[in-house]
Amino acid sequence: MSNDTSNQMWGGRFSAGVDAIMEAINASIDYDKRMAAQDIEGSRAHAAMLAAAGIVTDSDAEAMREGLLTVLSEIEGGTFEFSAALEDIHMNVEARLKALIGAPAGRLHTGRSRNDQVATDFRLWVRDQMDAAIEGLEALQRAFLGQAEAGADWVMPGFTHLQTAQPVTWGHHMMAYVEMLGRDVSRFRDARARMNECPLGAAALAGTSFPIDRDMTADALGFDRPAANSLDAVSDRDFALEFLSCASICAMHLSRFSEELVIWSSAQFRFVTLSDSFSTGSSIMPQKKNPDAAELIRAKIGRIFGANVALMTVMKGLPLAYSKDMQEDKEQTFDAADNLMLALAAMEGMVRDMSANRESLAAAAGNGFSTATDLADWCVRVLNMPFREAHHVTGSLVAMAEEKGCDLPDLSLAEMQKVNGEITGDVFSVLTVENSVASRTSYGGTAPGEVRKQIARWKEKLV
Ligand code: ARG
């Protein structure tokens, strides 16, 4: 028999209440209340199924379903009083339902357990986040696409080792991110398809003796099918790990572009000007305009990947089926999701609003002997030189230009012929950055025509 201090859900077995410290370590309500809508949606589906299967009466199920809507509106309206003594969102909702509708509330937990309940709620929550991530990513892709379209043929330096390598186009660089983000989208889609199986009805771990209809609840909650093994259904959190892995890879991409923005917006580069609305000033240096949003996005990967590592560590030693350790799956997943969405939105704003400085890009494009490969390729194509020899000849010309303190196109033909007598004036046609990028017409190359083809392909995909 339960007394006043023992828990109202399992008071039959206990005679004394819990220590305050026990309550503090045990309660998850402070954060799992974020799953209130999912919990209520799951319970409503479960109640309808119990009635359809003849396990509870239609009128009891109706009372439960109506009462649950009232609980939801109380939570959404901010009038609901959450109790740490009731540990988590599942018991808070059920206790309130009991207060609202009385006896029928006690029948809601027939044929289920908090173990399949939490697995269901959390899946629904993570699934929503996957959808939100996909939406955020596509908005960001559109922003990159807009930049690419505006400057499809603007020349800029392409880098390896952050050293000028070969000229590329601004459009090409922007489209590189459209590709990366496209893979992020497809990763989230794959993970979503894999996780979309319903744990509800797996009960504590073994299934139930009640004649439940798991297809009905799976269907009502938008799952493709019920999970086929009750032990697995309640005890894996791989779907959250996949979400965090996808989020980590995505955050890594965002972080790389953030790093580029930090470099590009510096006085030394001046490749882009960030809008005032996505920059901050300095409290002491009046000239400063800082790319704080980019820096913060660059840092977000830390907590997102941290959440991934944390959950992997929580899970790795757990015997089947449920262990309370799994309650530690949510907080960091919530935090990672919040920060991923924020990073995606901030980056979308930055990319949409930034302006590329066409002149600075062009001026830098020719620096660092960026057309040296074009010169070597010319020697191969026109003089039929083996590439290794062409590389050597070009290296000597670069050294000569470096000595003179000029760029490759500034060398005279006579000077070039001192290195190799066969070189003709035609070589100058490949030494400009415009000709260099225009010549890179291989599929996926940086030639403006190729870039425009990719822009058109993505525009069609993203409408
Ligand atoms: N608050 C718990 C969690 O988040 C709910 C499941 C509790 N199950 C149990 N058998 N104690 O994991």
Residues whose N, C-alpha, C, O or C-beta is under 5 A from the ligand:
A	BS01	LIG	S28 D88 R114 N115 V118 M326 Q327
